[in-house]
Amino acid sequence: MKERPDEKTIATIKSAARKLTGAARREFQAAVTLDHCHGSPRFARELFGWNPDTIRKGLVERETNCVIVDRQRPGRPKYVDKLADLQNDIRLLVDPNTCTHPTFDNTFRDSRMTAKAVIEALVREKGYVKKELPAESTIRELLGKMGYRLRRVQKTQCCCFNSGAQKKFPKPTRSSPTSKQHMRKATRTIKHCESR
């Protein structure tokens, strides 16, 4: 008769198995099956809820001392594999439209070009077909990885897009209280000069 481990031990073993992946997980499951389940994948499934095929694979790996390579999961090929020169072309298009932070607070370069504008420029200037390019969100993520920060550039914040310095205070109007005081002082000065 196979003796069953207590619930606390079962919970600890399940938790440890969840933290492992691939061959390490299979090796752990095979060792636990041999120690606590007398080498029975079916009993291990009842106790721990593990797939018996995975346990058998782990037992075979343990016996042969050779790791069985995991099957590659099918998926969409990455854009870097399909479009090798994409990053260089993006850099050539975006670099003329960027500037660094005036105080060099960070390593990002601010850019006026949005991801949509980058896609349009790649199609127009570099001859890419729009269908073969990644989505706008992927281009935005790629620009972030390349060190560009997409944000609206304000004239007072980024000096390289602005030829002249901008005033930081609003233009005074006749209705503002500060303008009225200024106008009164100017009027007094003019009257004082005329009386002399």
Backbone hydrogen bonds in HBPLUS format (Angstrom, degrees):
<---DONOR---> <-ACCEPTOR-->    atom                        ^
c    i                          cat <-CA-CA->   ^        H-A-AA   ^      H-
h    n   atom  resd res      DA  || num        DHA   H-A  angle D-A-AA Bond
n    s   type  num  typ     dist DA aas  dist angle  dist       angle   num
A0010-ILE N   A0006-ASP O   3.08 MM   4  6.41 157.7  2.13 151.6 158.5     1
A0011-ALA N   A0007-GLU O   2.93 MM   4  6.13 162.3  1.97 149.2 153.5     2
A0012-THR N   A0008-LYS O   3.04 MM   4  6.24 154.5  2.11 142.7 149.5     3
A0013-ILE N   A0009-THR O   2.94 MM   4  6.15 161.2  1.97 151.1 156.0     4
A0014-LYS N   A0010-ILE O   2.94 MM   4  6.16 163.5  1.97 153.4 157.9     5
A0015-SER N   A0011-ALA O   3.01 MM   4  6.13 159.2  2.05 144.6 150.5     6
A0016-ALA N   A0012-THR O   2.97 MM   4  6.19 157.6  2.03 148.2 154.1     7
A0017-ALA N   A0013-ILE O   2.97 MM   4  6.18 156.8  2.02 149.4 155.6     8
A0018-ARG N   A0014-LYS O   3.02 MM   4  6.26 150.9  2.10 147.8 155.2     9
A0019-LYS N   A0016-ALA O   3.27 MM   3  5.40 136.1  2.48  98.3 109.4    10
A0020-LEU N   A0017-ALA O   3.21 MM   3  5.43 156.0  2.27 105.4 112.6    11
A0025-ARG N   A0021-THR O   3.39 MM   4  4.92 154.2  2.46 104.7 107.9    12
A0026-ARG N   A0022-GLY O   3.11 MM   4  6.47 160.4  2.15 151.0 156.7    13
A0027-GLU N   A0023-ALA O   2.91 MM   4  6.06 156.9  1.96 147.7 153.9    14
A0028-PHE N   A0024-ALA O   3.06 MM   4  6.23 156.9  2.11 142.4 148.3    15
A0029-GLN N   A0025-ARG O   2.86 MM   4  6.12 164.5  1.89 154.3 158.6    16
A0030-ALA N   A0026-ARG O   2.89 MM   4  6.06 156.3  1.94 148.0 154.4    17
A0031-ALA N   A0027-GLU O   3.02 MM   4  6.23 157.9  2.07 145.7 151.5    18
A0032-VAL N   A0028-PHE O   2.94 MM   4  6.18 162.1  1.97 154.4 159.0    19
A0033-THR N   A0029-GLN O   2.90 MM   4  6.01 155.2  1.96 144.5 151.9    20
A0034-LEU N   A0030-ALA O   2.95 MM   4  6.19 156.1  2.01 147.3 153.3    21
A0035-ASP N   A0031-ALA O   2.94 MM   4  6.13 154.1  2.01 145.7 153.2    22
A0036-HIS N   A0032-VAL O   2.77 MM   4  5.69 172.6  1.78 156.1 158.8    23
A0037-CYS N   A0033-THR O   2.97 MM   4  4.73 138.8  2.14 118.3 128.7    24
A0039-GLY N   A0033-THR O   2.89 MM   6  5.07 167.5  1.91 128.0 125.8    25
A0040-SER N   A0037-CYS O   3.10 MM   3  5.62 160.0  2.14 118.0 123.6    26
A0044-ALA N   A0040-SER O   3.07 MM   4  6.36 152.8  2.15 147.7 155.9    27
A0045-ARG N   A0041-PRO O   2.95 MM   4  6.17 143.3  2.09 138.8 148.3    28
A0046-GLU N   A0042-ARG O   3.08 MM   4  6.43 153.9  2.15 145.2 151.5    29
A0047-LEU N   A0043-PHE O   2.95 MM   4  6.21 157.5  2.01 148.3 154.2    30
A0048-PHE N   A0044-ALA O   2.81 MM   4  5.69 166.4  1.83 148.9 153.3    31
A0049-GLY N   A0045-ARG O   2.82 MM   4  4.44 136.3  2.01 116.6 127.0    32
A0055-ILE N   A0051-ASN O   3.17 MM   4  6.55 154.5  2.23 148.4 155.8    33
A0056-ARG N   A0052-PRO O   2.87 MM   4  6.12 159.6  1.91 148.7 154.0    34
A0057-LYS N   A0053-ASP O   2.97 MM   4  6.18 157.1  2.02 144.3 150.5    35
A0058-GLY N   A0054-THR O   2.96 MM   4  6.22 151.9  2.04 143.5 151.2    36
A0059-LEU N   A0055-ILE O   2.83 MM   4  6.16 149.7  1.93 149.8 158.7    37
A0060-VAL N   A0056-ARG O   2.91 MM   4  6.19 156.4  1.96 151.7 157.6    38
A0061-GLU N   A0057-LYS O   2.97 MM   4  6.22 159.4  2.01 146.8 152.5    39
A0062-ARG N   A0058-GLY O   2.95 MM   4  6.13 147.5  2.06 140.5 149.6    40
A0063-GLU N   A0059-LEU O   2.92 MM   4  6.18 152.6  1.99 146.6 153.6    41
A0064-THR N   A0060-VAL O   2.93 MM   4  6.08 169.0  1.94 157.5 160.1    42
A0065-ASN N   A0061-GLU O   2.82 MM   4  5.44 124.6  2.13 132.0 145.0    43
A0081-ASP N   A0078-LYS O   3.08 MM   3  5.47 133.0  2.31 105.3 116.6    44
A0082-LYS N   A0078-LYS O   3.31 MM   4  6.73 154.0  2.38 146.2 153.3    45
A0083-LEU N   A0079-TYR O   2.74 MM   4  5.68 166.9  1.75 152.6 157.1    46
A0086-LEU N   A0083-LEU O   3.40 MM   3  5.51 167.0  2.42 108.8 111.5    47
A0089-ASP N   A0085-ASP O   3.00 MM   4  6.21 163.3  2.03 158.2 163.1    48
A0090-ILE N   A0086-LEU O   2.91 MM   4  6.13 158.1  1.96 153.1 159.5    49
A0091-ARG N   A0087-GLN O   2.95 MM   4  6.12 161.1  1.98 147.4 152.6    50
A0092-LEU N   A0088-ASN O   3.00 MM   4  6.26 154.6  2.06 147.8 154.2    51
A0093-LEU N   A0089-ASP O   3.12 MM   4  6.35 143.6  2.25 141.8 151.1    52
A0093-LEU N   A0090-ILE O   3.11 MM   3  5.15 124.0  2.43  95.9 110.3    53
A0094-VAL N   A0090-ILE O   2.86 MM   4  6.00 159.3  1.90 158.8 164.6    54
A0095-ASP N   A0091-ARG O   2.98 MM   4  5.65 163.8  2.01 145.4 149.8    55
A0097-ASN N   A0094-VAL O   2.91 MM   3  5.41 145.2  2.04 117.5 128.3    56
A0098-THR N   A0095-ASP O   3.32 MM   3  5.42 146.6  2.43 122.0 116.6    57
A0112-ARG N   A0097-ASN O   3.39 MM  15  6.18 158.2  2.44 163.4 168.2    58
A0099-CYS N   A0110-ASP O   2.98 MM  11  5.46 145.8  2.10 146.7 157.0    59
A0110-ASP N   A0099-CYS O   2.83 MM  11  5.46 135.5  2.03 174.4 165.1    60
A0104-PHE N   A0101-HIS O   2.94 MM   3  5.01 161.1  1.98 112.4 118.5    61
A0109-ARG N   A0147-GLY O   3.01 MM  38  6.39 153.2  2.08 156.2 164.8    62
A0149-ARG N   A0109-ARG O   2.85 MM  40  5.83 162.8  1.88 147.9 147.1    63
A0111-SER N   A0149-ARG O   3.07 MM  38  6.05 150.4  2.16 159.8 154.7    64
A0118-VAL N   A0114-THR O   2.96 MM   4  6.27 147.5  2.07 146.6 155.9    65
A0119-ILE N   A0115-ALA O   3.03 MM   4  6.33 157.7  2.09 148.4 153.2    66
A0120-GLU N   A0116-LYS O   3.02 MM   4  6.31 162.7  2.05 149.9 154.5    67
A0121-ALA N   A0117-ALA O   2.92 MM   4  6.07 154.4  1.99 143.9 150.9    68
A0122-LEU N   A0118-VAL O   2.89 MM   4  6.11 151.2  1.97 147.6 155.5    69
A0123-VAL N   A0119-ILE O   3.06 MM   4  6.33 155.6  2.12 149.5 155.4    70
A0124-ARG N   A0120-GLU O   2.90 MM   4  6.04 163.2  1.93 148.2 153.5    71
A0125-GLU N   A0121-ALA O   2.73 MM   4  5.52 164.0  1.76 146.1 151.7    72
A0126-LYS N   A0122-LEU O   3.12 MM   4  4.95 137.4  2.31 112.5 124.7    73
A0128-TYR N   A0122-LEU O   3.28 MM   6  5.88 172.6  2.29 134.8 132.7    74
A0132-GLU N   A0129-VAL O   3.06 MM   3  5.60 137.8  2.24 112.0 122.8    75
A0133-LEU N   A0130-LYS O   3.35 MM   3  5.37 147.9  2.46  98.1 107.0    76
A0138-THR N   A0135-ALA O   3.08 MM   3  5.23 121.5  2.44  98.7 113.3    77
A0139-ILE N   A0135-ALA O   3.01 MM   4  6.38 155.9  2.07 153.9 160.8    78
A0140-ARG N   A0136-GLU O   2.94 MM   4  6.17 154.9  2.00 146.6 153.8    79
A0141-GLU N   A0137-SER O   2.98 MM   4  6.22 153.7  2.05 140.8 147.6    80
A0142-LEU N   A0138-THR O   2.87 MM   4  6.09 155.1  1.93 147.0 154.2    81
A0143-LEU N   A0139-ILE O   2.88 MM   4  6.10 157.1  1.93 150.7 156.3    82
A0144-GLY N   A0140-ARG O   3.11 MM   4  6.38 150.9  2.20 142.0 149.6    83
A0145-LYS N   A0141-GLU O   3.02 MM   4  6.37 150.7  2.11 145.6 153.5    84
A0146-MET N   A0142-LEU O   2.94 MM   4  6.19 139.8  2.10 144.2 155.7    85
A0148-TYR N   A0143-LEU O   2.91 MM   5  5.33 159.9  1.95 160.6 153.8    86
A0147-GLY N   A0144-GLY O   3.20 MM   3  5.25 157.0  2.25 100.3 107.2    87
A0157-GLN N   A0154-GLN O   3.10 MM   3  5.38 140.8  2.26 104.7 115.8    88
A0158-CYS N   A0154-GLN O   3.18 MM   4  6.32 162.1  2.21 166.6 168.7    89
A0162-ASN N   A0159-CYS O   3.27 MM   3  5.28 154.6  2.34 102.0 109.6    90
A0176-SER N   A0173-THR O   3.37 MM   3  5.59 150.2  2.47 102.1 109.8    91
A0179-SER N   A0176-SER O   3.14 MM   3  5.34 121.9  2.49 100.1 114.2    92
A0180-LYS N   A0176-SER O   3.14 MM   4  6.49 152.7  2.22 151.0 158.7    93
A0181-GLN N   A0177-PRO O   3.15 MM   4  6.42 158.6  2.20 146.3 150.9    94
A0182-HIS N   A0178-THR O   3.04 MM   4  6.21 158.0  2.09 143.1 149.5    95
A0183-MET N   A0179-SER O   2.77 MM   4  5.97 154.8  1.83 148.7 156.1    96
A0184-ARG N   A0180-LYS O   2.92 MM   4  6.14 155.4  1.98 146.6 152.7    97
A0185-LYS N   A0181-GLN O   3.06 MM   4  6.31 162.0  2.09 150.1 154.1    98
A0186-ALA N   A0182-HIS O   2.97 MM   4  6.19 159.9  2.01 148.1 154.1    99
A0187-THR N   A0183-MET O   2.87 MM   4  6.07 155.2  1.93 148.2 155.1   100
A0188-ARG N   A0184-ARG O   2.90 MM   4  6.15 158.7  1.95 151.0 156.5   101
A0189-THR N   A0185-LYS O   2.99 MM   4  6.20 158.6  2.04 149.2 154.8   102
A0190-ILE N   A0186-ALA O   3.03 MM   4  6.25 156.9  2.08 145.8 151.9   103
A0191-LYS N   A0187-THR O   2.93 MM   4  6.19 164.3  1.95 153.4 157.3   104
A0192-HIS N   A0188-ARG O   2.87 MM   4  6.01 159.0  1.91 150.0 155.9   105
A0193-CYS N   A0189-THR O   3.00 MM   4  6.16 153.0  2.07 145.3 152.1   106
A0194-GLU N   A0190-ILE O   2.99 MM   4  6.23 150.9  2.08 146.9 155.0   107
A0195-SER N   A0191-LYS O   3.05 MM   4  6.24 146.5  2.16 146.5 154.7   108
